[in-house]
Amino acid sequence: MEDVVGTIIDALMLSSIYILVSLGFALVLSVIGILNFAHGALYMIGGYVCYWLSVQCGLNQWLSLILSALALGLIGLFLERFCFRPFAGDPNRTIMMAVALILILETTVNVLAGGVTRTLPPFLPGILKSGAISVSLERVATMIIGGVLLVILTLFIGRTKIGQQMLAVSQDTEGAILQGIRIHRVSALAVAMSCALAAIAGSFMGAIFDLKPFMGGPMLVKAIQVVVLSGVGSIGGVLAGGLIIGTIDSVLPLFAGGAVTQAVGLGIIIVLLLLKPQGLFGREVA
């Protein structure tokens, strides 16, 4: 029973991380139509910023998390204004800019931090025990915070004026302009929120596992898997996609190697796209 509960918690925790990262990736893709391949590198930067603030500067762990999210949000504003906006409507140059950002960010961290693996102190140390069952409080906190942020983002998009503007821009940019919506402001906010979510996910991942300069690549692959599985253009569908991929990555390693886990995840996505090209909840990706 203890192993079953532990596996369920691990699956929900990993799903929460995937959902946070994928939400940011999906938000930028839906609102401004950009495949931000630098999203994984920004996720990595967020973890290192939190590590520097909490370990090197000695700030409170939770305060470091908030400051890391704010710092990455500001970076997101800079990226939207100077890296993405000038190439709006030109996907080839946008992708090249994202690749350049990956190289710059990963190389910078690798030079400054070296190849040493670093780990953030736990945000919530301790073990939650109930009879024979014991669960890490860190993993429970990650799962809960991921769920809360998903609910907040869903309500923000569905219930607020700026959220409705994001939906309008994602559905018809020209129509949104004719309605007087300031699309550049909406786009900047979307990228800032995307980067902030990536920073939160990277910080929690750094506390549960570790920090590495090239940790963003594998997470970017997971984000793409989740977004494609849930359906391009579907923010709410990220929940289902994240839960599916997170459960696969948590349960299958108990029975098979890591390579088999990756193959099964990709196999599920391929079969789904053959049967339902638009994904679970979105529009067609082909």
NORCORWO-V929384 format. One line per field, one symbol per residue. burial: 1 if it has 16 or more other ideal C-beta (glycine too) atoms within 10 Angstrom, else 0. Layout:
burial->???
//
This chain:
burial->0000010011111111111111111111111111111111111111111111110000101001111110111011001100111001000001101100110011001000100001010111000000000011011111101100110011001000001011111100100100001010011111111111111111111111001110110011011111111111111111111111111111010000000011001000100110000111110000
//
